[in-house]
Amino acid sequence: MILKLIRKILFDYRFFLSKDKVYVLMFHKVNDDSDVFYKGMPTKTFYNLIEYIILHFQIVHFEEVEYLLGKQEKPLLVITFDDGMDDIRTNVYDFMMERKVKFTINIDTKILIDSKPQYFIQVYDILNHSTKIESYYDSKYMKERISVNYVQPYETESAFTYLLSPMRNSEKEDFIDRMRLNLGLQQNCFTKVLSANWIEKQKENTLISFGSHSHSHPIFSELNSEQIKTELSISRNLLEEILHKKIEVFAYPNGEAEEYTDGLIQNQGFKIILKTGDRLNHHGKFPSNIFYRINMYQQDLEMAILQSIGLLPKLRDIKTKIWN
């Protein structure tokens, strides 16, 4: 009863909102699929969350933040989507256009060439579509088996991310193809992604802005400076060729950032840098060109709202301290 009362109080979250903070949300998949790994937010939860946000926030693009901050009537909020999933076209686009909601799509541009999602998602797709297995092992690339945990999927996702991160792209492709064949799946098992043609059609759409999410979605801590510059330039050039406008937003793959890489990114002409960490951005306490984002994947509306305003991480911390 006490927990329900606390949750009811928190659900009316207007008390916790601050106009001195910038709220930046990061979505990936929005669908009603039965995936276990890399699970998307259900469409109904997403739609209800956006309706809630419309009521209590001013939704803006990144380039509007500096001018509006401190002058607005409601807290500023930016909506972003990473990885270029086709869910954006099928489940998000019409809903957002009808309500005139602004959002940013960060594209890892290799998907526009291959018509397949980035490497980590391909692994999750294989696990989602294959018969359940207890573990996976490939003697060519692995020293030990990876447990496939369907109850705590994040553990398995992290293990495969750790395995693939230091590999060259050719090795990742070979590993994924071997895994797909070993588990008896066809080429069409992978999640659909946005096309260059669809993106080009949005170039005059003022509700949608585009950013770079690198080219092949590597973990930047595994790359040297020249490799990072190559990832940045290929991605930016491809997007600018499609959209005929400058691309000034960059979102770190997996949100993992090193301080020295911020300078490399800015030197490539990107004005806005996006990181993760489920943190809010406090006016006067963060560089105006760097934003932290809140990862949105919750399955029900209440948890999604608590996450979007930065309260869910705080509640987890309190729970951890109590139980420890």
C-alpha positions in Angstrom: 0.0 0.0 0.0 2.8 2.4 0.9 4.6 1.7 -2.3 1.4 2.3 -4.3 0.9 5.6 -2.5 4.4 6.7 -3.2 4.1 5.8 -6.9 0.7 7.6 -7.1 2.3 10.8 -5.7 5.3 10.5 -8.1 3.0 9.9 -11.1 1.8 13.5 -10.8 5.3 14.6 -11.6 4.9 18.3 -12.3 6.3 19.1 -8.9 9.6 17.5 -10.0 10.0 19.4 -13.2 12.4 22.3 -13.6 12.7 24.9 -16.3 16.4 25.1 -15.5 17.0 21.6 -16.8 17.0 20.3 -20.4 15.4 16.9 -20.8 16.7 14.8 -23.7 15.2 11.5 -24.4 16.7 8.7 -26.4 14.5 6.1 -28.1 15.5 3.2 -30.3 12.6 0.9 -31.2 8.9 1.5 -30.9 6.9 -1.6 -31.7 4.8 -4.4 -30.2 7.1 -7.2 -31.2 7.8 -10.0 -28.8 11.6 -9.5 -28.8 13.5 -10.3 -25.7 16.8 -8.7 -26.6 17.0 -5.0 -27.6 13.3 -4.7 -26.8 11.4 -1.7 -28.0 8.9 0.5 -26.2 5.3 -0.6 -26.9 3.5 1.7 -29.3 0.7 2.5 -26.8 3.2 3.4 -24.1 5.1 5.6 -26.6 1.9 7.4 -27.8 0.7 8.0 -24.3 4.1 9.2 -23.2 4.3 11.7 -26.0 0.8 13.0 -25.2 1.9 13.5 -21.6 5.1 15.3 -22.8 3.1 17.6 -25.1 1.1 18.8 -22.1 4.0 19.5 -19.7 7.0 20.3 -21.9 8.1 22.5 -24.7 9.5 20.1 -27.3 12.3 21.7 -29.3 15.3 20.9 -31.6 18.8 21.2 -30.2 19.6 24.4 -32.0 16.7 26.1 -30.2 17.8 25.3 -26.7 20.4 28.0 -26.1 18.0 30.8 -27.3 14.9 29.5 -25.4 16.5 28.4 -22.1 15.4 30.7 -19.3 12.6 32.4 -21.4 10.2 29.4 -21.8 7.1 28.7 -19.8 7.6 25.0 -19.7 10.8 22.8 -19.3 12.5 22.2 -22.6 12.6 18.6 -23.9 14.4 17.1 -27.0 13.3 13.8 -28.5 15.9 11.6 -30.3 15.9 8.3 -32.0 19.1 6.3 -32.6 20.1 3.5 -35.0 17.6 4.3 -37.8 15.0 1.6 -37.1 12.1 1.4 -39.6 9.8 1.7 -36.6 10.3 5.4 -37.0 8.6 5.3 -40.4 5.9 2.7 -39.6 5.0 3.5 -35.9 6.2 7.0 -35.1 6.1 9.2 -38.1 2.4 9.7 -38.7 1.7 10.1 -35.0 4.3 12.8 -34.6 3.4 14.6 -37.7 -0.3 14.8 -36.7 0.7 16.4 -33.4 3.5 18.5 -34.9 6.1 17.1 -32.6 9.8 17.8 -33.3 12.4 15.0 -33.1 15.9 14.1 -34.2 17.0 10.9 -35.9 20.6 9.9 -35.5 21.8 7.6 -38.3 24.7 5.2 -38.4 25.0 5.5 -42.1 26.3 2.0 -42.9 22.7 0.9 -42.6 21.8 3.0 -45.7 24.3 1.0 -47.7 23.7 -2.5 -46.3 19.9 -2.2 -45.5 20.7 -4.0 -42.3 21.0 -2.7 -38.7 24.3 -2.1 -36.9 26.2 -5.2 -35.9 25.1 -5.5 -32.3 21.5 -5.4 -33.3 22.1 -8.1 -35.9 23.3 -10.4 -33.0 20.2 -9.5 -31.0 18.0 -10.2 -34.0 19.5 -13.7 -34.4 18.9 -14.5 -30.7 15.3 -13.2 -30.9 14.4 -15.3 -33.9 16.3 -18.5 -33.2 15.1 -21.4 -31.0 16.0 -20.7 -27.4 19.5 -21.8 -26.5 21.3 -21.9 -23.1 24.6 -20.5 -24.5 26.5 -19.8 -27.6 30.1 -20.6 -28.6 32.2 -20.1 -31.8 35.7 -21.5 -31.5 37.0 -19.1 -34.1 36.2 -16.0 -32.2 35.4 -16.9 -28.6 37.5 -18.2 -25.7 34.5 -19.2 -23.7 30.7 -19.7 -24.1 28.3 -16.8 -23.6 25.3 -17.6 -21.5 22.0 -16.6 -23.2 19.9 -15.1 -20.4 16.2 -14.6 -21.4 15.3 -13.4 -17.9 18.1 -10.8 -17.7 18.7 -10.1 -21.4 21.0 -7.1 -20.6 23.7 -9.5 -19.3 23.7 -11.3 -22.7 23.6 -8.1 -24.7 26.6 -6.7 -22.7 28.6 -9.9 -23.2 28.1 -9.8 -27.0 28.9 -6.1 -27.1 32.1 -6.7 -25.2 33.0 -9.6 -27.6 32.3 -7.7 -30.8 33.6 -4.3 -29.9 37.4 -4.9 -30.5 36.7 -6.8 -33.8 37.3 -5.3 -37.2 34.1 -4.9 -39.3 35.1 -7.8 -41.5 35.4 -10.0 -38.4 32.1 -8.8 -37.1 30.4 -9.6 -40.4 32.0 -13.1 -40.4 31.0 -13.8 -36.8 27.4 -12.7 -37.4 27.1 -14.8 -40.6 28.5 -17.9 -38.9 26.1 -17.3 -35.9 23.1 -16.9 -38.2 24.0 -20.1 -40.1 24.8 -22.1 -36.9 21.4 -21.2 -35.5 19.6 -22.0 -38.8 18.3 -18.5 -39.8 17.9 -16.9 -43.2 19.3 -13.5 -44.3 15.9 -11.8 -43.8 15.9 -12.3 -40.0 17.3 -8.8 -39.4 15.3 -5.8 -38.3 14.3 -3.4 -41.1 16.0 0.0 -41.2 15.3 3.4 -42.7 16.3 3.9 -46.3 18.3 6.8 -47.9 15.2 7.4 -50.1 12.9 7.9 -47.1 15.4 10.2 -45.4 15.8 12.3 -48.5 12.1 12.9 -48.6 12.3 14.5 -45.1 14.8 17.1 -46.1 12.2 19.9 -46.1 10.4 18.6 -43.0 11.0 21.1 -40.3 9.8 18.8 -37.6 12.6 16.3 -38.2 16.3 16.9 -37.9 19.1 14.5 -38.5 22.3 13.7 -36.8 25.2 11.4 -37.2 25.6 8.2 -35.1 28.9 7.4 -36.8 29.1 5.1 -39.9 29.4 1.6 -38.6 28.5 2.1 -34.9 31.8 1.2 -33.4 32.7 1.8 -29.7 34.9 4.8 -30.0 37.2 3.7 -27.1 38.3 0.9 -29.4 39.4 3.2 -32.2 42.4 5.4 -32.7 42.1 9.1 -33.8 42.3 8.4 -37.5 39.7 5.7 -37.4 37.4 8.0 -35.5 37.9 10.8 -38.0 37.1 8.3 -40.8 33.9 7.2 -39.1 32.8 10.8 -38.6 33.6 12.1 -42.1 32.0 9.1 -43.9 28.8 9.5 -41.9 28.6 13.2 -42.2 29.3 13.3 -45.9 26.7 10.6 -46.7 24.0 12.4 -44.7 24.9 15.8 -46.2 24.8 14.3 -49.7 21.3 12.9 -49.1 19.8 15.9 -47.2 21.7 18.8 -48.9 22.2 20.5 -45.6 24.9 20.6 -42.9 24.8 17.8 -40.2 25.8 19.4 -36.9 24.6 16.8 -34.4 26.6 13.8 -33.4 25.5 11.0 -31.0 28.1 8.6 -29.6 27.5 4.9 -30.5 26.4 3.2 -27.3 26.7 6.6 -25.6 30.3 5.7 -24.6 32.5 8.8 -24.8 36.1 9.7 -24.0 36.9 13.3 -23.2 39.6 13.6 -25.9 37.2 12.5 -28.6 34.9 15.4 -28.0 37.5 17.7 -29.5 37.9 15.4 -32.5 34.2 15.5 -33.1 34.0 19.3 -32.8 37.0 19.6 -35.2 35.0 17.7 -37.8 32.3 20.4 -37.7 29.8 19.0 -35.3 28.3 21.6 -33.0 26.1 19.3 -30.8 27.5 16.2 -29.0 25.1 13.7 -27.5 26.1 11.2 -24.7 24.1 8.9 -22.5 24.0 8.3 -18.8 20.4 8.8 -17.8 21.2 12.3 -16.6 19.4 15.6 -16.9 21.2 18.7 -18.2 21.4 21.5 -15.7 21.5 25.1 -16.9 24.9 26.6 -16.2 26.4 23.3 -15.2 27.0 21.7 -18.6 28.7 22.9 -21.8 26.0 24.3 -24.0 27.0 22.0 -26.9 27.1 18.7 -24.9 23.9 16.9 -23.9 23.3 13.8 -21.8 20.3 11.7 -22.7 17.9 9.4 -20.9 17.5 5.9 -22.4 13.8 5.2 -23.1 12.7 1.5 -23.4 10.2 1.1 -20.5 7.2 -1.1 -21.1 4.5 0.8 -19.2 3.6 4.5 -19.1 4.2 5.1 -15.4 7.8 3.8 -15.6 8.4 5.6 -18.8 7.3 8.9 -17.3 9.5 8.4 -14.2 12.4 7.6 -16.5 11.8 10.6 -18.7 12.1 13.1 -15.9 15.1 11.5 -14.3 13.4 10.0 -11.3 13.7 6.3 -12.0 17.5 6.2 -11.7 17.2 8.0 -8.4 14.6 5.5 -7.1 16.9 2.7 -8.2 19.7 4.3 -6.2 17.5 4.6 -3.1 16.3 1.0 -3.4 20.0 -0.2 -3.7 21.0 1.8 -0.6 18.0 0.4 1.4 18.6 -3.2 0.4 22.4 -2.9 0.9 
